[in-house]
Amino acid sequence: MIGKARLGGFNGIPGFQTLNVPGDPGAYIWGDPYYYVCAVALVIVFLLVTWLLRSSFGRIALGIRENEVRMGLMGYDVAARKTVMFAIGAAIAGLAGALFANWGEIVTPSLFSLGQSAEIIIWCIVGGLGTRIGPIIGAAGLAYLKFLLGQQSLIDNTLITGLILVLFVLFLPKGLAPAIAALFRVVFGRARRKPDARRMRRMRHG
């Protein structure tokens, strides 16, 4: 214990109460309404991150990601901006952790294990690093796959997850989101080129 807080040791901290309804401490949000709360939080964070990346700060942050030394030579305070970006990422992670703790009603040391951390990295790699929608796709898809695999005991879930990671690293290193975007550009690009080619033929014959 630390003061009155029962840490629970290796067993973790159980007994989390679900999310309270604002203005009514006796009412709680759980079940389907809690899912919608998480969905709204996800959309809000997605929009805020999109706005941030499109701002001048976001463009400088992308420049730091591509070439940190060059941005420093251009006069930008790289260390301060990286600290701000780290704080923003930590705030988003803290929000996700709070929502997860309310959903699971327990926090254990296993949540900070290597396996859990690796699983989150795999979500991002499968969905697409450097994108905003990619990790969402990867997390949703792999979580659903994990749910399906959890209904059987023939194949180890960790083995399947590792196999998926290897396949994506070898054949789709950029992830699903960039691959889908490239496919759309190819398909719609051809659809646009065909009418243009027909117009050119008509103009020539005319």
N, C-alpha and C positions, 0 to 999 in steps of 0.2 A: 504494500500500500504506500501511496504518497499522499500524506494528509488523509483525507476522507475518500480519495479515489482508489478503488479496488482494481488493480491492474490484472490480477488473475494469473500472472506468470505465463508459462507456456500455454496454458489453456485459453488465454486471451481475456478480453473484457466482454462479457455477455450482458444481456438484459437491456439492449438499446431500445428506447421507445421510438415508435414510428414518428414521422414528421407531423408536427402540430399544424392545425389550421390557424392562419394568422388571425388574431383577435379572439380566438376561442381555444384556450389551452387544454380544455377537456376533450376536444375533438381531434382525431388523428387522420392522416391521409395514408392509406395502405391499399394494396390490391391494384386494381385497374387505375384508379385515380392517381396513385403514386407513379405508375408507368407514364401517364400523361404529363405529370410534373417533370419527370426526368426528360421526356421528349421535348418539352418546352424549353427546359434548361439547355439541352443540346442545341436547339435551333438558335437560342439567344447567343450562346457562346460562339457558334459557327458564324453568325452575322457579325458579332463584335470582332472576331479574328479577321474576317474578310475585310471589314472596314479598316482595321489597323494595318493590314498588309497593303492596302491601297493608299494609305496616307504616306506622307513624306518619311515618317519614322519607319514604316514598313518597308519602303523601298530601300532605305539605308540599311535596314536589317537584312534584306535579301543580298545587298551588296557585301555586307560583312560575311554572310554565309558563303558567297562565291569567292571572295578574295579579301580576307581580313587585313592583310598588310597594305593593300592598295587603299582601302577605305581609311586606314589610319594615316597614310601619307597625304590623303586628301583633306585632312584636318578634323575628321570626326573622332569623337571620344569613344573608341571601340569598347573599352572596358565598362564605361557607364552604361552604354546601350545594351551590352550583353547582360549586365546585371538587371536592367529593367526587363529584358526579354525573359530572363530566368525567373524573375519574380512573377511575371504574367503567367508563365507556364506552371509555376508552383501553385498559383492561385487556382488555375483551372484543375490541376491535379487534386488540390485540396477539396474543391467542390465535388469532384467525382468521388473522392474518398468518403466524404460526408454522406453523399447519396447512397453509396454502396453500404456503408455502415448501418444506415437506417433501413436499407433493404434486407441485409443479412442479419441484422440485430445482434451482431457479434464482430469483434475485431481480434484476430489472432496473429502471432508472429509469422505464421505460414503465408500470410498475405504479402509479406516482404521477402519471400524466398526467391531463389534464383529461378525456379520454374515459373512462378507467377510473372516475374520481370521479363523473362524470355518470351512468355506468351504474349505480353503486350507488345514487345518488339516485333514478333511475328505478325501480329495484326497490322502493324504499320507497313511492314515489308510486303505482305500479301496485298494490302489495299493500295499502296503506292506511296513511297516516301516523297516528301516535298509537296504533297497535295493536302487539301483540307478534307475532301470527301473520301479519300482513299482509306484512312484509318477507320472511318465510320463503316465503310463497306467491309473491310477486313474483320473488324470486331464483330459486326452483326453476322457475317457469313460463318466465321469460324466458331462463334459462340453457338450458333444453331447446329453446326456440324458436331460440336462437342456434346450438345444435348442429345442428338441422335445416337452418337457413339456410346453415350452413357447408358443407353438402354440395352446394351449387349456387353458380354464379358469375353468375347472371343479375341478381339483385337485391342491392344493397349492404346489409349487415347494419345499418349505422349509420342508413341511411334508414328501414328498418323500425322500428328502435327509436325513432327520433324521431317517426315517425307514431303509434306506440302511445302515446307520451307525450302527444302533442297530443290524441288521441282520449280518453284518460283524463282529461286536464285539462278538456276540454270537456263530456264526458258522464258521467264517473264521478270527480268531483274528490276524493271521499273514499277511493277505491280499492276493490279487490275484497272485502276482508274485511268492511268495514262494509256494503257492498251485499249480500253473501251473508247477513250477520246480519239485515239489515232484511227480506230476502226470507223468511227462516225465521220471523221474527216475524209477518209478514203471513200466511203459509200456516198456521202452527200456531195463530195467533190466530183465524183463521176456523174452523179445525177445532174449537177449544174453544168458540167462540161458538155453533156449530150445536147441539150437545147442550144447551147452556143454554137456547137458544130453544125447543127441543122440550120441555124440562122445564117451562118457563113456560107453554106451550100446554096441556100435560097438566094442570097445576095449575089453569089457568083453566077448562078443560072439566070437571075433576073437581069 
